[in-house]
Amino acid sequence: MASPLRVEPRAAGRGSGPDGVCLGTTVKDCLRTAAAQLRAAGCPTPELDAEILLGHALGWSRARLYAELATLVDPTTETRLATALARRAKREPVAYIVGEKEFWSLPLAVDEHVLIPRPETERVVEVALELVGELLCAASGLPAGRPLRVVDAGTGSGAIAVALAHELCGGDRGGSARLDLGQAGLVSSRRRVMLIAVDLSAGALRVAGANARRRFPAPAAPIELLRADWTSGLGARTVDVVVTNPPYVSDAELAVAPPELSYEPVAALLGGGVDGLEALRRLAADARRVLRDGGWLVSEVGSGQAARARTLLAAMGFTQARVVRDLAGCDRVVAGRWRRGPLSCEGGTAEEIAPSS
Ligand SMILES: C[S@@+](CC[C@H](N)C(=O)[O-])C[C@H]1O[C@@H](n2cnc3c(N)ncnc32)[C@H](O)[C@@H]1O
């Protein structure tokens, strides 16, 4: 069967000739040919994709590829790479092909049941960590006798829940302490934080479970998995923070989306309705029932949605509604605090989270 990886026939042990003509299939040849193939298919980052796919086929790091450019590639690897390139040429995302995506510096398994975690969602994790830190430090606001509960609503791969648990509950290698929650917050949080990862999709929860177990192999893992429609499955439990990256692609955005998006689960993208905020609207309404007085709702929003999302939260009775920018300067996260009647607990004011305007 002809290989879709179009390389010159192998000339064992010879590598590239002095004029640059390919005499054998070296790492360098594979990279060049693969990138050309992906460029022709319209992939926006052909060189990077070629490196990741060849690295995956060989089981090597990208650094090793560049250290061994003249090494000949064996036929089995060539075939594996050819298969991967054929998939990528049809614009399947690289993360699905290699089955993994890094988030919060943690490798996470991904498959077709889950959204590929995006770098901008790390900002949601940062904001949630700051707010959890404040709640932990404002000890008077914490209900006695139960751990601080954080719900990751629409967990997908478990990206947000696993990253938060990694920071707040240690994990096998301990949190990276990327944010300084204050010694008191970190020390107490290791004992007291519980994550509840919720999704409607059984396939997504399987992936989230695998990622949670990878970080927390012990039986007393701090992440509970729950299949439910947003927070409806929590029963009578109250929670301290609901954090979410809900589906927010609007109908209009979907029409002009890159082909890669068609590989991601519909339930992870759609649900935003006409204005992109429909899922948040439903979730926020739900969250009011389970959030304890002084608890926070933290949500990622799409480009151009932040101001309307903040207004939405304020109109639903959330106080201190605010907008947080991502590293690209885009308003990316909204947060609002739920107050049940008389103010019974005062947490911090999160001054470091600057409103966008
Ligand atoms: C945009 S994805 C976010 C995934 C993950 N949190 C992340 O940031 O990578 C939204 C997730 O919400 C889930 N979802 C959609 N509607 C839901 C509902 N009504 N209840 C619970 N989960 C829902 C989808 O299955 C999907 O996994």
The ligand as a Tripos MOL2 file, in Angstrom:
@<TRIPOS>MOLECULE
LIG
   27    29     1     0     0
SMALL
NO_CHARGES

@<TRIPOS>ATOM
      1 C1        -16.3020   24.0700   26.5990 C.3       1 LIG1
      2 S1        -16.2640   22.4360   27.2840 S.3       1 LIG1
      3 C2        -15.1540   22.7170   28.6500 C.3       1 LIG1
      4 C3        -14.3310   21.5080   29.0230 C.3       1 LIG1
      5 C4        -13.2440   21.7800   30.0640 C.3       1 LIG1
      6 N1        -13.7980   22.3720   31.2610 N.3       1 LIG1
      7 C5        -12.1910   22.7060   29.4940 C.2       1 LIG1
      8 O1        -12.1340   23.8720   29.8510 O.co2     1 LIG1
      9 O2        -11.3790   22.2460   28.6820 O.co2     1 LIG1
     10 C6        -17.8760   22.3770   28.0430 C.3       1 LIG1
     11 C7        -18.1900   21.0650   28.7500 C.3       1 LIG1
     12 O3        -19.4950   21.2290   29.3340 O.3       1 LIG1
     13 C8        -20.1980   20.0160   29.1920 C.3       1 LIG1
     14 N2        -21.6310   20.3330   29.2670 N.ar      1 LIG1
     15 C9        -22.4160   20.9210   28.3270 C.ar      1 LIG1
     16 N3        -23.6710   21.0640   28.7740 N.ar      1 LIG1
     17 C10       -23.6900   20.5730   30.0310 C.ar      1 LIG1
     18 C11       -24.7030   20.4550   31.0360 C.ar      1 LIG1
     19 N4        -25.9460   20.8590   30.8060 N.pl3     1 LIG1
     20 N5        -24.3540   19.9120   32.2240 N.ar      1 LIG1
     21 C12       -23.0930   19.4830   32.4610 C.ar      1 LIG1
     22 N6        -22.0950   19.5730   31.5560 N.ar      1 LIG1
     23 C13       -22.3900   20.1040   30.3580 C.ar      1 LIG1
     24 C14       -19.7590   19.4560   27.8580 C.3       1 LIG1
     25 O4        -19.9850   18.0590   27.7870 O.3       1 LIG1
     26 C15       -18.2730   19.8500   27.8690 C.3       1 LIG1
     27 O5        -17.4780   18.8100   28.3970 O.3       1 LIG1
@<TRIPOS>BOND
     1     1     2 1
     2     2     3 1
     3     2    10 1
     4     3     4 1
     5     4     5 1
     6     5     6 1
     7     5     7 1
     8     7     8 2
     9     7     9 1
    10    10    11 1
    11    11    12 1
    12    11    26 1
    13    12    13 1
    14    13    14 1
    15    13    24 1
    16    14    15 ar
    17    14    23 ar
    18    15    16 ar
    19    16    17 ar
    20    17    18 ar
    21    17    23 ar
    22    18    19 1
    23    18    20 ar
    24    20    21 ar
    25    21    22 ar
    26    22    23 ar
    27    24    25 1
    28    24    26 1
    29    26    27 1
@<TRIPOS>SUBSTRUCTURE
     1 LIG1         1 GROUP 0 **** ****
